[in-house]
Amino acid sequence: PLRGGCLMPLYPFQRKLVAGIHRAVTEGASAVLMQAPTGAGKTSTIVEGVIAPSLALGRRFVFAAHLEELIDDTAGRIRSMGIPCGTVKVASQFYSIGCWTR
């Protein structure tokens, strides 16, 4: 996966998160929630381990977050990998929602 314009693999604990997400979907989950501590690299994990590979297979992807900064950061990372994406934000003092499709 690309990170900052160069190839850089996910850390082992991040690969374990990705494997858990793939396992849940394979077992029939229609939605998956990933949880990890602050600084664990959740954004990198989801972008590089789930979103980019899913889009490469022709799938669509929706990412939702409660902070506009998370939406903008994630969209920026996706775009930096050469993947076009769009965002939809709900104007509220309480939450923002981001959405992308290919």
Secondary structure as a PSIPRED ss2 file (coil, helix, strand):
# PSIPRED VFORMAT (PSIPRED V4.0)

   1 P C   1.000  0.000  0.000
   2 L E   0.000  0.000  1.000
   3 R E   0.000  0.000  1.000
   4 G C   1.000  0.000  0.000
   5 G C   1.000  0.000  0.000
   6 C E   0.000  0.000  1.000
   7 L E   0.000  0.000  1.000
   8 M C   1.000  0.000  0.000
   9 P C   1.000  0.000  0.000
  10 L C   1.000  0.000  0.000
  11 Y C   1.000  0.000  0.000
  12 P H   0.000  1.000  0.000
  13 F H   0.000  1.000  0.000
  14 Q H   0.000  1.000  0.000
  15 R H   0.000  1.000  0.000
  16 K H   0.000  1.000  0.000
  17 L H   0.000  1.000  0.000
  18 V H   0.000  1.000  0.000
  19 A H   0.000  1.000  0.000
  20 G H   0.000  1.000  0.000
  21 I H   0.000  1.000  0.000
  22 H H   0.000  1.000  0.000
  23 R H   0.000  1.000  0.000
  24 A H   0.000  1.000  0.000
  25 V H   0.000  1.000  0.000
  26 T H   0.000  1.000  0.000
  27 E C   1.000  0.000  0.000
  28 G C   1.000  0.000  0.000
  29 A C   1.000  0.000  0.000
  30 S C   1.000  0.000  0.000
  31 A C   1.000  0.000  0.000
  32 V C   1.000  0.000  0.000
  33 L C   1.000  0.000  0.000
  34 M C   1.000  0.000  0.000
  35 Q C   1.000  0.000  0.000
  36 A C   1.000  0.000  0.000
  37 P C   1.000  0.000  0.000
  38 T C   1.000  0.000  0.000
  39 G C   1.000  0.000  0.000
  40 A C   1.000  0.000  0.000
  41 G C   1.000  0.000  0.000
  42 K H   0.000  1.000  0.000
  43 T H   0.000  1.000  0.000
  44 S H   0.000  1.000  0.000
  45 T H   0.000  1.000  0.000
  46 I H   0.000  1.000  0.000
  47 V H   0.000  1.000  0.000
  48 E H   0.000  1.000  0.000
  49 G H   0.000  1.000  0.000
  50 V H   0.000  1.000  0.000
  51 I H   0.000  1.000  0.000
  52 A H   0.000  1.000  0.000
  53 P H   0.000  1.000  0.000
  54 S H   0.000  1.000  0.000
  55 L H   0.000  1.000  0.000
  56 A H   0.000  1.000  0.000
  57 L C   1.000  0.000  0.000
  58 G C   1.000  0.000  0.000
  59 R C   1.000  0.000  0.000
  60 R C   1.000  0.000  0.000
  61 F C   1.000  0.000  0.000
  62 V C   1.000  0.000  0.000
  63 F C   1.000  0.000  0.000
  64 A C   1.000  0.000  0.000
  65 A C   1.000  0.000  0.000
  66 H C   1.000  0.000  0.000
  67 L C   1.000  0.000  0.000
  68 E H   0.000  1.000  0.000
  69 E H   0.000  1.000  0.000
  70 L H   0.000  1.000  0.000
  71 I H   0.000  1.000  0.000
  72 D H   0.000  1.000  0.000
  73 D H   0.000  1.000  0.000
  74 T H   0.000  1.000  0.000
  75 A H   0.000  1.000  0.000
  76 G H   0.000  1.000  0.000
  77 R H   0.000  1.000  0.000
  78 I H   0.000  1.000  0.000
  79 R H   0.000  1.000  0.000
  80 S H   0.000  1.000  0.000
  81 M C   1.000  0.000  0.000
  82 G C   1.000  0.000  0.000
  83 I C   1.000  0.000  0.000
  84 P C   1.000  0.000  0.000
  85 C C   1.000  0.000  0.000
  86 G C   1.000  0.000  0.000
  87 T C   1.000  0.000  0.000
  88 V C   1.000  0.000  0.000
  89 K C   1.000  0.000  0.000
  90 V C   1.000  0.000  0.000
  91 A C   1.000  0.000  0.000
  92 S C   1.000  0.000  0.000
  93 Q C   1.000  0.000  0.000
  94 F C   1.000  0.000  0.000
  95 Y C   1.000  0.000  0.000
  96 S C   1.000  0.000  0.000
  97 I C   1.000  0.000  0.000
  98 G C   1.000  0.000  0.000
  99 C C   1.000  0.000  0.000
 100 W C   1.000  0.000  0.000
 101 T C   1.000  0.000  0.000
 102 R C   1.000  0.000  0.000
